């Protein structure tokens, strides 16, 4: 019997729920993706603030981190380029938050829904 591989990497409906240690590995990968995406977003923000506003490392970090976390900028922006960058970076940060949350929540939702599907004994 051949093993069906899905696009998402999750087990198909007709398979049993994976063991907890495999689920923990899946969650570790999801959290790793979240961390990587967050780090890339933070680097983009720091570079943008340093380039457009001439901020130092600490100031560009705190502004990028605050925007990325949804809190808003700390320092007043003085250049038009900095304001344009901050606007586009805020949009990008909102997308990063949504995508990263999806990375972490998808395995959890899949496990819960798959568990109920397997218990009910339904099949296609």
C-alpha positions, 0 to 999 in steps of 0.5 A: 500500500502506498503512502499518500503525501499531502501538500500540507504535510498533515496526515490524510483523513483516513490515517490515525492521529500522529503520536504526541512526540511527532506532533511536538516535532510538527509544532517545533517546525511551526514555531521555527517558521514563526521565529524565522518569519519574525526575524526576517521582518525585524531585519527588514524593519531595522534596515529600513529605519536605519536607511530612511531615518538614519537611526542607530541600531537600538532605535531602529530595533525598538521601532521595528519591534514595536511596529512588528508587534502591532504596538506602533512606532516609538520615535517621531519620523522626520523624513518623507522616505521614513514615513513611506517606509513606516507605512509599508512596513506596518502593512507588511508587519500586519501580514507577517502577524497573520501568516505567522499565527497561521503557521502556529495554529494550523497544526493545532486546529488540524490535530483537533479536527482530525481527532474528532474525524477519526473518532467519528469513524467517517471516511470518504 
